[in-house]
Amino acid sequence: MTRAACLAVEVRGQPVWDVVPEPPESQDLIVVGPDALGRAVNALAQVPGAIELDIRAGEHLAGLVLTAFNGPPSAVDTDGGLDFVFDRHPADWPWCFGDGDTAAVEVKSSDGPFRYRESKMVHGDRLSVPVVSVVDLMQACSGLVSRAVTALDRKAKPGWSRHVFLVMHPFDGFAVEPFNSYGLVADRLPALSPLVRLDTLWVYFHSLQSIAQWSASERRWTDMMFAGWSPDYGPEPEGRIDGMEDAEGAILERLGHLGGSPWLFGMESQDS
């Protein structure tokens, strides 16, 4: 039996994942402009309740990505409601939530041991991190998808589209594929079972800023990227936000968050 045939973790008695699809003849890629992250930081920081985003759970990262691709949310959870509600914006923002005009979103982050250990670490501590496939990482997050779907069942209003955003912390497991594919992973991910009631599933692999979206209506994954600055655009604006690391630092500063973030880190190699 192949690994693909074994992806059968269940949501309310139904499997989360279908078999790993054969690589498509062509692969879709959605790219937003080089100013998208800067706009996202400014817009998200002005949303009422944004100061209460759960940093350790990566809600600010999900908010930045989703805002860049859909415009800012109309509501952020402050009292146990949906993590985000998005309403379709005028044409000056893209919309990647499908045909509906209101999107309900639940955010989940990988639940490995790192963030618990990180809160208690002292200088010199060591942490072993497994290097695994993206299929293994997705399978390990099946329970998170299950809980998110259950939350949407309880919280989302009838007629709203339903979406889950998974944030994968690199120290919960390095995905080997992004290092071999320039961060493009869509053709390597397992299909979501059609029995799972979601319109889209978004996954952010933090280690290489790789973003992919599963569309239930199209039954396929799509890679999503932020465009870099081209000399053809003219001189690069001073202070332009380039990449999610810069965007995270900017949104934390705008929100007055002084407690640090387990998602911001530096790495250096050392001879053994």
N, C-alpha and C positions, 0 to 999 in steps of 0.2 A: 504493500500500500504506500502510495507516495505521500509526502508531507502535505501537498495541496489537498489531498482527500481527507486529511485528518483535522482540518480546521472546522471543528464542530462544537465549539463552546456555545452554550445556548442562551437565548434571551426568552424568558417565559416559555421554555420548552422548544424554542425554535433556534436553529443555528445562526450565529452572527455572520460567519463568513461563508462564501461560496468557494469553489475551487479557484486557484490562481489562474487568471485568464491567460490565454496565449498572447504573446506580444502583438499588438495591432500593427497593421501595415503602415499606418501613420499615427503620430501621437500629437494631441492638441497641447498647446501652450498658451496660457493667458498671461500677458505682460502689461503692467500698469506703468505709468510714466515715472521719470526720475524724481519728480517732486511728490510722489504719492505718499511716501513715509513722512515727509515734513508736514504735508497737509493733514495726515492722519494724526500726528502728534497734536497739532493745534486744535483740530476738531474734537478729538477724544477728551482732551484736557478740559474742554468747556462743557461737556455733558454733565448734567446734575447727577451726583452720586458717584462720579468716576473716582473720587478720592478714596472710596471704599472698595475698589477693586482688590481682589485677593492676590497679592504679589507672589506669595509662595506657591499658589496654585497656577500661576501663569496667566491669570485672567487679563492682565494688562497686555501681554503678548498677543493673546487671542484678539483683544480689542483693537490693537494696532493693525494686525493683519486684516481683520474683517472690515475695519474702517477704510483702509486703503483700497479694498476691492468692492466696497458697497456704500461708503459714506458712513457718518457717525451713527451710533445707535440712538434710538429715541428713548430708551430706558435701560438702566443698569441696576442690577439687583442690590438692594439695600436692606431688604426685610424678608429674605427667604423666597423670593419670586424667581422668575427666569433670570439666568445670568445676563442675557442681553435680549432686547427686542429691537429689531431694525424695521424701519418703514422706508419704502422706496423713495429716493430723493430725486430732485429734478435732474436734468441731463448732465449737470456738471459733475456728477459722481457716477461711477459704474455701478452695476448691480449684478451680482453673481449668485443670487439666491433662487434663481428660477423665475417662474411666471408670476408667482404671488406678489402682493404688495406689502405684506407684513411677515417677518421671519422671526421665529422663536429659536433661541440658541442656548444650548447648555455647553459649558466648558469643562473638560476633564484633563488632568495632567497625569503622566505616567507615575505609577505609585511604587517605584522601587525604593531602596533604602537610602538613597543619597541625601535627600533633603532633611531627613531625620538625623542622619549622621552629621550633615553639614552644620546644623544648629549647635552641635556639641564639639565640633572639631577644634583642635589646638594645633599650633605650628608643628609640623613633623609627622602628623597623622597620615596614614596611607589608606587608600580605597581601591579595591580591585573592581575593574569595570569590564564586563564581558563584551566581546565583539561578536555580534550576531547578525542575522539577516533581517531585513525589514519585515518579512513574513513572520518571523519569530516575535519581533516587537509588536506587531499588530495583534498576533494571537494572544500575547500577554496582556493586552489592553481590552480583551473581549468583555471582561467584567465591567470595565469603565463604560463601554458602549451600552451595555445592558442597563446600568444605573442611569445613564443619561437619557435613554429612551423612556425608562420608567418615569423620570422626572418630567419629561416633555408630556407624557400621557396625563400627568397630574396638573401641569401648570399652563400648557399652551391652550389658547382659545381655539374653538372650531374654525376651520378655514385658514388658520395661519400655517405657513410652511414650517417644516421641522428640520433642525440642523444641529449637529454635534461638532465641536472643535476639540481635537486631541492635541495636547502639547507634549512632545517627547523630550524629556531632559536627557542630554547626552550621557550623564553619569549614571543613568539607570540602564544603559546599554548602548554602545556605539553601533550604529547601523553601518555595515561594511559597504553596502551598495553605493551610497552617495559619493564615497571617495573615488569610485570607479566610473561615475557617470555625471560628474560636474553638478551634483545635487539634483539631478532629474531622476525621479524614482517612480513615476506614475505607472510605467509599464511593468513594474516589479511587484506591485501591491496586490493583495487578494481582493477579489470582488466582494462587495457586501451582499449578503443574502437578500433576495427580493422580499423575504418575509419580515425584514426589519423595517419598521415604519419611520424612515428618514428620507428627506428630500436630498440632503447633501451631508457628507461627512468630510470635514477638513482635518488634515494632519500636518502639524508643523514639526519637522525634525530639526531641533535646535542646533545640532552639531554643525550643520552646514547651511542653515537657514533655508532648508528645502521645504516647500509647501506643495501639497497635493490635495485635490478635491475630488471626491467621489460623487457623481451625479446619478441618482436613482433613475431618472427619466431616460438618460442616455446610456446607462449601464456601463460606465467607463470612468477611469480616473483621468484627471487633467493636471499637469504641472502648472504652477503659478509662480511668477517671478516679478521682481522689481527691476525696471530698466536702469542701467547705469547712465552716467552723463556722457554725452558725445560732444566732441569738439565742434560738431556741426551746429550744436545749439548755441554756441557762443561761449563767452567766459563763464566758468562754473560759479554760481552764486556763492558768496561767502557764507559759511555756516550751513551749507546744504547738508541734510541728513542723508547719509549713505550707508544703508544696511541696518539690520534690526538691532545690532548692538548699540549703534548711535541713537537709534530711535528709542530703545529702552531707557538709556541714560537720560534722554531728553524728557520722556514722559514722567519718569520718576521725579525729576527735578521740578517739572511743572505741577505735579501733584503734591509736592512737598514731602515726598517719602524719603526719610533719612535712615531707614533701617537696613539698607543694603538689599541685595537680591541674590538668591541662590542661582539665578540664571545668568548673572554677570560674573565672569571669571577670566583669568589669564592662564596660559599654559606655557611651559618651557620644557625643552628636552634636557636630559641629563644622562651622561654616560654611566652605565652600571658597573 
